[in-house]
Amino acid sequence: MKTIHPASRIVVSVARARQDFSTILGRVAFGHSECVVTRRGKPFVRIVPCDAGGAEPHLADAAGWLDADDSFLKEMGRIQKKRSRERPRPIL
């Protein structure tokens, strides 16, 4: 594998990524680096850890969207608790 910047970016071809996929995922997830997969020498896709760049903005973060004591949030919490007590259905 060709490394551009030590411990931060790995660049591999699609063929190499298919061969070493689990190794690449391990390096990205636990090494906190990113991997750029190239196709015909041009960047094709980038693999980054889930925590890269912080959390994505959410609609609920918008000012005035919902107050913490909104009845909608209370109802959603009640539904979630009810579902967590139910047994999952078997997949046939």
Secondary structure as the mmCIF struct_conf table of DSSP 4:
data_model
#
loop_
_struct_conf.conf_type_id
_struct_conf.id
_struct_conf.beg_label_comp_id
_struct_conf.beg_label_asym_id
_struct_conf.beg_label_seq_id
_struct_conf.end_label_comp_id
_struct_conf.end_label_asym_id
_struct_conf.end_label_seq_id
STRN STRN1 LYS A 2 HIS A 5
TURN_TY1_P TURN_TY1_P1 PRO A 6 SER A 8
STRN STRN2 ARG A 9 SER A 13
HELX_RH_AL_P HELX_RH_AL_P1 VAL A 14 GLN A 19
TURN_TY1_P TURN_TY1_P2 ASP A 20 ASP A 20
HELX_RH_AL_P HELX_RH_AL_P2 PHE A 21 GLY A 31
STRN STRN3 GLU A 34 ARG A 39
TURN_TY1_P TURN_TY1_P3 ARG A 40 GLY A 41
STRN STRN4 LYS A 42 ILE A 47
TURN_TY1_P TURN_TY1_P4 CYS A 50 GLY A 53
BEND BEND1 GLY A 54 GLY A 54
HELX_LH_PP_P HELX_LH_PP_P1 ALA A 55 PRO A 57
HELX_RH_3T_P HELX_RH_3T_P1 LEU A 59 ASP A 61
BEND BEND2 ALA A 62 ALA A 62
TURN_TY1_P TURN_TY1_P5 ALA A 63 GLY A 64
BEND BEND3 TRP A 65 TRP A 65
TURN_TY1_P TURN_TY1_P6 ALA A 68 ASP A 69
HELX_RH_AL_P HELX_RH_AL_P3 SER A 71 ARG A 85
BEND BEND4 GLU A 86 GLU A 86
HELX_LH_PP_P HELX_LH_PP_P2 ARG A 87 ILE A 91
#
